[in-house]
Amino acid sequence: MAANMYRVGDYVYFENSSSNPYLIRRIEELNKTANGNVEAKVVCLFRRRDISGNLNTLADSNAREFEEESKQPTPSEQQKHQLKHRELFLSRQFESLPATHIRGKCNVTLLNETDVLAGYLDKEDCFFYSLVFDPNQKTLLADQGEIRVGSKYQAEIPDKLAEGEADTRIQEKLETKVWDTNNLLKDPQIDQFLVVARAVGTFARALDCSSSIRQPSLHMSAAAASRDITLFHAMDTLQKNSYDLAKAMSTLVPQGGPVLCRDEMEEWSASEAMLFEEALEKYGKDFNDIRQDFLPWKSLASVVQFYYMWKTTDRYIQQKRLKAAEADSKLKQVYIPTYTKPNPNQIMAPGSKPGMNGAPGFQKGLSCESCHTAQSPQWYAWGPPNMQCRLCASCWIYWKKYGGLKTPTQLEGAARTGSETGPRGHMTRQEVQGLSPFTRNEGRAKLLAKNRQTFILQTTKLTRIARRVCEDILQPRRAARRPYASINANAVKAECITRLPKATKTPVKTKVIPRPSLANIVKDLAITAPLKLKASRGPPTPINRNQASTPRVGQSLLGKRGFESAAGVPYPANGRPYTSGMRTTSQSVIKRQKVSQGEAPNPVVFVATKDTRALRKHLTQSEMRRAARKPHLMVRIKLPPPPRSLVMPLLPSSTSEPIVLED
């Protein structure tokens, strides 16, 4: 019952999405709407995954400085990864959320120098913050409300003096005496002098033009002269004159006129006081921000002094009563029952009602993306639907509460590109999908157009061994025909480790193909390279298509060029000779396709000739597939008309070499 009761000031989890982590908020107000629902006005706290990479770098440097100053024990890599999930960033952004979206309480504290960071990992639902995030300006600033604990702020207490030992310290350098209790004056004499000082202050205000405007009546001037600033000045005058009343009187009223002492309450105007009250309502007791945004012409000491004097006025008492009456009319606490509805990301058993996020059709044998376990009472779909990733029950709860996984994985484990960005574990789902190879072609084209850095994908030894040992599970031929389907590499490697002791120890027979040296290849290319002949230009294409007697041949790189005959024999588009009774039709005009820069990043293009494309039509579909699987072998093509055999390379990119004909 008490766990489901939420009060003002509690840090709670809010759920705004079934697949995203919880939002962490602090309840400021609980308001009841007109339709009877309860809304919570909350303060927003942000995670590392919610801020940019540059701000993550700034937070990392701040964390390193904190570890050096507080002499924290060196954490492990996994502890560093999980500590980033426990760090939050406070903000001054408010929002209203339905109270029914609350999913539990958590504890958020300001990071202190005396805290041990590893201790936060031992506590459930425990977070810390040390920086303030401004969502509008996109900046991180140190929190001004930190508790100043340590050798920089606390005095060092000297050892106690022994009995009879004299204090050798010079007291005048350590402190300044402002009042001597062993003076020669009696209390009635001191009180009489204070009355005289108040009278002099009232007279001085009557002579001052600005004071007479602010305090037009006599009792207002007398009340201002009776404030503490006048009494402090009178007692300080007695101390400076060695408690001689005659000298002190002459000091109060010098030759130029009476001394006028005014505090911050008199120095500030009514408009400045209104600005201060407005700033106090917005920022609270954050005097730095009050001075910076509302009263930049005032000093910080002046703002602080005015605050404590303002608290003694009737204005403060009236505002306090109004706030108390307003607080009484608002809700103090609200009871939210435990949320028991099933999560749509649950992977349901076959035959039951399927969930969302691609839950049906998950492959068997998939392990948890975080802890790599293969057994769990309940599984949850996680990440992009086409990746078919899932989490076990405990890792799903960790993901929802802390906004990350216990260990780095393929989607969030590797480091971001470059050393200046934070770990990918704190990227949003949109960023992860943007870097995923399963995104749309348009996005990949833009990515290739912006970044053309060369990269290489190199497999590990265990992966190469798993391809041979677990060939029945991996099915490489089937996977090659379906490159868009994902493969659970973790499950394959785990099965490989279990099969390795039982596998045969005989070495795998491999066929070694002798490869010529680079010098020989360059020499052969130089000898066999043909001269580029200038292609003859055909007749101009008529404007009216009905007048065209021959089909229009497109010169596009991607479109097919039309042809009519090969070796003097006419051939249709399917590569088979015409028979009697068949009509030939001209090919349609192929629209020129624009090759985007991202789709073809390689500037070298090989264009097949017209005769080469005509000869390809004489290959059957099975022969084309067989040739594509073995591009290093030569293919022999027989043409129907005169018996010839043509030896040509298979690769379209190498068709720029001359065709060798044999009788």
N, C-alpha and C positions, 0 to 999 in steps of 0.2 A: 504493500500500500504506500509506504513512504518513498519507495523507489520510483513510483509513478506520479508523485506529487512534485510539481515544478514551480519554483518561486522566482521572484525578480532577483537578478544577480547570478543565477545559475548558468553554467556553461553546458550547452546541450548539443546533441546531434540532430540535424534536420536532414530529411531525405527529399530531394527534389527530382531524383531519377532512380529507376530501379537498377541501373547498371553502373552509375557513377558513384564515387565515394560520398559519404555523408558530408554535409556542410557543418562547420563548427561555429556556433553563434553564442553570444551572451545576451540573456533576456534583460531588457531595460524596462519594458512596460508590458502589461497584459490588459488588453482592451476587449470589451464585449461589443460586437457589432450589432446592427439593427436586427439582423435575422437570427440572432442568438448564438452565432459562432464566436469563438475566441481567437483573436489575432495577437501575435507577439511582436512587439517592436524590439528588434535585436541589433546588436553591434556585430559587424562582419569581421571574421578572422580568416586569413588566407593561408593556404598551404604553399609549399615550394612549387608544386605542379601548376599553381594558378598564376605565377609570375613569370617574367621573361627570363631568358638565359643570362642576359647581362646582370640582372638583379640577383640571380642565383650565384653568379660569380662574386658579387659584392657580399652576399650572405656567407659564402664560403670563406672569404678573407676575414670577415668579422668573427666567424667561428674559430679560425686559426688564431687570431689575436686573443680571443677569450681563453683558448686552451693554453696558450703560452703564459698569459698573465695569471690565471688561476692554477697553473701547474696540474692540469688534468692528467690522469693515467692514460697511456696510449691505448685507444680502442682497436679492436680488430676491424677488418674490412666489412664484415657483416654488420658489426655494431655501428660503424660509420654510415652504412646504407640505411639501417633502421632508424638511427638518430635523426636523419633528415626527414623521416616521416613524422617525427614527434615535434618538429619545429614549426611554429606558426608565426604569423605576422599580424599584429594588431592594426586596426584601422579606425577611422572616425566615420566610416560609412554606415548608415542606418538603413534598414529595410523592414518591411512588415511581412510576416509569414504566418500561415495558418498553424495554430497550435497542434492540430491533429497530425502534423508532419514530424513532430518530435519523436525521436527514436531512442532516447536515453540521455544520461548525464555523463559529463566528463570533467576533468580537472585541468585547468590552465593556470600556470603560475609564471611570474616574471623571473627570468633566469638571473641567479645570483652567483657571485664569485665563490661562495661557500658550497654551492651545489656540485654534485658529482653527476656528470652527464649520463654515465652508464646506469645510474640509479633510476632514471626515467624508464629504461627498458624493462626493469623488474616490476613496474607497476602498470596495471591495466588502465586504459582510458586516461593516461596522464600525458600532458603536453606542456611545452614551455615556449616563451617568446622573449625576444630581446630587441627587436626592431619594429618600427611602425611603417606600414605600407600605405602610400597614397595612391588610390586607384586612378585618380584624375591626372596627377602629375607623373605617375609611374616612377616613384622614387621610394627609396628606403632610408629611413632616418632612425637614429638611436632614440630609444624611449627616454624622455626626461624624468620619468617618475621612478627611476631605478633606486634601489636601496643602497646607500653608500656605506658599504661594510668593507673593512680592510685597513691595512697600514697607512693608506693614503688619507684616510678620513678620521680614524680614531687616534687619540693621543697615546703615547707610550708612558705608562705609569712608572715612575722611578721607584727604586727600592725604599723601604721604610727606614728612617733614620734610627740608629741605635740610641739607647738612653744616654743622655749627656752629650750627644754629638751635635755640633752646631751646624746650622744650615748655611752653607757657603755661597748659595746662589744670590745674585743681585736682584732684589725684588722689583726695583724700578724698571728693569728690562723685561721682567715677566708680566707685570700688570701695572695699571695706572689707578691711583686712589682718587675716587670721585666724592667720597663722603667719609668724614671722621666721626665715629660715634663718641669719642672722648673729647669733644669740643667743649668750650667754656660756656656756650649758650644753653639756656634752658628751653624746654619745649614751648612754653607760652611765648617766649621771645621769637622763636622760629616761626610759630604760627602767625604772629603779628607781622613779621617780615613778609610772609607769603601773601597776607591780605594786601599789604602795600604793593607788592608786585602785581597782583591782579588789578588793583586800581590804576597803576601806571599803564598796564596793558589796555584797559578800557579807554583811558585818556588817549593813548597812542592811536587806537583805532578811530577815535573821533577826529583826530587830526589828519588821518590818512584818507585820501579821497576814494581810492579803490575799496577800502574796507567800509567806508560809510555808505557806498552803493550796495555792497553785498549784505551788510547788516545795518539797515536804515534805522532800526529802533535801538534804544539804550539797552534793553534786556538781552537782545541778541548779541550786542557787542560785549556785554558783561559775561554772557555764557561762553563766547569764544575766548575771552581772556582768562576764563577759569579752566581751560583745558590743560592737559598734562605738559604741553610744551612750555607754558608760562611757569609752571611750578618747577620743572627741570632747570629752566634758565635761572630762576631765583636761587635754588639750592646750589647750582654750579657757581653762581656769583659769590655766595657765602664761602664756599671752599677756596676759591681763588683769592679772596681777601682775608683769609685766615680767620674767618668768623668774626670780623670786625663790622658791626652794623653800620657805623658811620661811613666807612669806605664802601660797603656794599650798596648803601643808599645812593651815594654819588655815582656809582657804576650803573645803577638802574636808570638814572636820569643824567646823562652826560651833557656837555655843553650844547650839542646840536639838537637836543630834544629827547623825549623818552624812547627807549628801545622797544621795538615792535617785534614780537615773536609769533610766527604763524606756522601751523602744521599743514599736512597735505589736505586736510578737510577744507581749509580756507583757501589754499592755493588752487584747488581744482574748481572749475566752473560747473554749472548745472548740466550743460551739454556733455562735458567730459564724464561726469558721473553717470549720465544715462548711457553713454557708450560703454563704460565699464560694466554696468549691470547687464547690458546686452551681450557683451563678450563673456561675462561670467556664466551666463545662461547657456552659451554655445560651447565653450571650452572647459568649463569648470575652473579649477584652481591651477590651470596651466598658464602661469603668468608670462612665460616667454612668448607663447602664441598670442596672448591678449595684447601684449605690448607691440608685437610685430604686425598684427593685422588690424588693430583698432586704435592703439595709442602709441604710434612710433615716436612722437615728440616727447614722451615721458621716459624717464629712466626706469630700470627694473626695480631699483630700491624704492622709488616713488610709488610704483604700482603696488608693491607688497605692503608698504606702510598704509596706503590708502585703503587696502582691503581690510586690514585689521582694525582701522578706525571706522570704516564703513559698517563693520559688524556690530559696533556699539550704538548705532543710530536706530531710530524708530523705523526707518525705511527697511532695514534688514529684518527687523522683527515682523513687519507687515508681510514681506515676501515669504518669510518662513511660515507664517500662518496660512497664507494662500496655498503654498505648496503642500502643507500638511492636509488641508481640506481637500485639495485635488487628489492627493494620494489616498485619502480615505474612500473617495468615490471609485477608485480603480480597484481591479482585482489584485489580491496579494499572492495568490497561488492558484494553480489549476491542476486538475487530475486528468491525466491522459492514460487510458487503458493500454495494455501491452498490444502491440501490433502483431497480429497472428496470421495475416493473409499471406499466401505463398508468393514467393518472388517469381516474376515472369521469366527470369533467367535460369530457373531450375531446369536441369535436363531430366525430363520425365522418362520413366521406364516405358518400354514398348507396350502399346495397348492403352496407356493412360493418355490424358489430355496433354498435348504438347505445349511447350512454353514458347517464348519469343527468342529472338537473337539467334536463330538458326539452331535451336535445341534439337529438333528431330534430324536424324541422319548422321549423328556423330559416329565416328569410327570407333570400333572396339579396340581396346588396348591403349587408349590415350591416357597419359599420366597427367598429374597436376603440374601446371606451369610454374608453380612456386616451389613446392617441396618435393616434386617428382614422385609422389606416392601414387600407387595404382589402385588403392582401396579407400573408399570413403562412403559413408552412409548416404551422402547426397552430393551431387555434382552441380556446378553452376557454369553456364557459358560465359566466357570472358574474352574481351577484345573484339576485333572485327569478325563478323559472322563467317566470312570465307576462310579464316584461319583455323576455325574449329578448335580453339583453345578452351581449356576449362580449368576450374579451380576446385579443390576439395572444400569441405564445409568450413574447416578452421581457417584456411587461407582466404576464403571468401569473406569471412567476418573481419579478418585482418585488412583486406582490401577496402572494405566499406568503412572501417573506422579510421585507418591511417593513410589511405590514399596511395598505397603502393603494395608491392609484394615483398615477402620475407627475404628472398634472394633475388639477385638480378637475373633476368631471363632474356630471351631473344628480342622481345618487344621493348623491354625497359632495362635490360642489364648492361648492355654495352655503353661505352662512353659516347657522348655526342661528338659530332665532328668538330675537331679543334679542341684545344685545351682551355679555351675561354668560356665554354658553355658547360652547363651543369650536366649531371647524369641523365640518361634517357629515361630513368625510372620516374622522373618528375615531369615528363612531357604529357601533354594532353592527348586524348585519343585522336583528335584531328591531326596532330603533328605526327603521331605514330603511323596513321594511315597514309599521310602524305609521303613518308619515307618507305612505306611498304611496297614491295614489287607487285602487289595485287591491286593497285590503284588504277584509275582509268587511263587510257592512252593519252588523253589530252593533257592530264596533269604530268605524265611522264615526259611528254614532248617538251613542255615548258621547263621541266627540271633538267632535261638534257641540253636544252638551248642555253640555260644559264651556267651549267657546270659540265665541263667536258674533261674532267680529270681522268686519267687512265687508272684503272683499278684491276686487280686480279683476285679471283676467288680460288683459294687453295684448300683442298680437303686435308683432314688429319689422317694419321695412320689408322686409327680406329674406324674412321668412316670408310676407308678403302677396304679394310678387312671385313667390315659389316656388309659391304656390297656383295662379297663372295659367300660369306658364311650364311647370311640371312637372305639369300636370293629369292627363296620361296615367299618370304614376307614382303620384301621390297618390290619384287616384280619390276625390274628395271625397264623391260620392253614396254610393259603397260604404262609405267610412269612416264616414259619418253613420249608416248602418244598423247598423254594428258598432262602437259606441263603446268596447267593452271591448278591442278589438284594438289593440296598440301600433303606432305609426308611427315609423320611424327618421328623425327630423328632420334628423340630420346628413347622411345619405345624400341626402335630397331637396335640402338646401341646396347640397351639393357638386355635384349634377347641375345645379342651377339656375345656379350660377356658370359652369359650362362651357357652358351654353346661352345665357346672356345675350348674348354678342357676336353670336350667330347669330339671335337673336330679332328679330322685326319691330319697327321703331321707330315704327310708327303707334300712336297712343294707343288704349287700350281704351275702347270705347263703353260708357258706363254711363248708366243711366236715372236721372235725378235726380227724386226724389219730393218735391214741396213739403210741408213740414211746418208745420202751424199753430203759432202762438206758444202759450206756456204760459197766457197770460191768456185767450186765446180758448177753449182746452180747458177751463179751470176755469169759464168763463162758460157754456159749453154743458152741462157736467155739472150745474151748478146749476139750469139751466132744465129739463133733461130728467130730473132725478132724481125718481123716483116716491115717493109716500108709502108707508111700510111698513104693509101691512094685516095685521091679526092673523089668523093661520090658524085656521080652525074645527077644533075637536077632534072626532075621530071617535068612534064608539061604543067602549066599553071592550072589550078583547080578552078572550074567555072563557078560563077556566082550562083547560078540557078542549079540546084542539085539534080533537077530532072534532066539537065543537059549532059550530066556526067556519064560518059560511056565506060569509064573505068572506076573502080572503087578508090576512094580517097584514103591514102596511107598516112596515118598519124605518125609524127616524129617524136612522140612522148617517150620518156624513159620507162614509165610504168605501163603504158598502154601497149597492146599487141599491134604489130605492123601487119597489114594484110599482104597476102601473097597469092599468086595465081598458078604458078607452075614451078617445078623444080626439075632440072635436067631436061627441059623441053617438054615435059608431060604435065598437063593441067591437073591441079589437085584442089579439092574443096577445103573448108576450114577444118574438117575432122581428119585430114591426112589420107583419106582413101580416094582412089581414082574414081572419076565419074563413069557411070555406066549409061548405056543407051536409055533414053527416056527420062533422064534426070535433068532438071533445069538448074542452071547456075544463077545465083543472085549476088549482087554486089554487097560487100560488107558495109555495115553502118559506120558512120563517122565516129571515131572514138574521141571523146572529149579529153582535152589535155588536162592532166592532173598536176596539181601544184605540190611539189615535194617540200615539206616543212623542214626547217633547219634541225629541229629536234628529232624528226623521224629518220633523217639520213645524216648523222653527224660525220660520217666518213666522206671526204671530198672525192675519193677515187671511185670512179664508176666504170664498169665494163659493160659495153653494149653489144649484144649479139647481132650478127648480120642477118640479112633477109634469108639467105640460103640456109644458115644454121637453124633458124626457126622452122623453115620448111622441112628440113631433114628430121627434126624432132618429132614431127607428126607420124613418122613411120615406125616409131617405137610404141609398143603396147604399154598398157598401164602397169602391168607386172614388171616389164623390162625397165620402165622409168623408176619404179620403186627400188628395184634391185640395184640399179645404177646409182641412185641417190644414197643408198646405204654403203656402197663401195665406190667412192669417187676416185680412188686411185687406179682403178682398172679401166682398160680401154673397151669401147663398145663397137661392135661391128654391125653396120646397117646395110641392108640389101634393098636396093631400089627396084621397083617393078619393071620400068622400061629396059634400058640396056643393063645387063648384069655387071654391076660394079660393087666393089666393097670399099667402104669408107672407114678409115680409122681416125677417130677424133676424140679429144678429151671430153669428159662428161660435164665438167664444171662450166656453167654459163659464163663465169667471170674470165675464163681462159680462152674464150672463142675468138679472141682477137688474133690468134695464131693462124697460119694458113692451113687450109684443109688438104690433107694428103690423100690422093686418090691412087689406087692400085688397079691395074688391069687384071 
